[in-house]
Amino acid sequence: MKEYHGHPLFYKLTSEEIELHNQKNYQYASEKDPLGNFNRVGILCRKVLLNPDVPDNLKIGMVQMAKQIDAVYDIIGEGKKNTIESVEDKLRDISVYSKINNIMYREWINCRIVP
């Protein structure tokens, strides 16, 4: 067995993170593409992210909502069971992000000068 040096809690926390990564990867990615969720959400958000006129806070809000939408599609589409967060949890997250994004969008539009 390998001898480790350093604080024992560091290794316990690292072990917990490995398990969390394992669970999250099961929920959000696939065996074929362990970064699939990042790739899918990146494609979905590309137009918003590349538009320099869109404020950063709205970009981040849209990415967060897209992440939740992707998770619902993936969980249902892959028929995944026993996920960390349920489809209902994700749908509530989408609802909350939608309202937050609506607020940020309205603030952005109201601040813009429209000719």
PyMOL commands that set and color helices and strands:
alter all, ss='L'
color gray80, all
select helices_A, chain A and resi 8-28+36-50+56-78+87-111
alter helices_A, ss='H'
color red, helices_A
deselect
rebuild
show_as cartoon
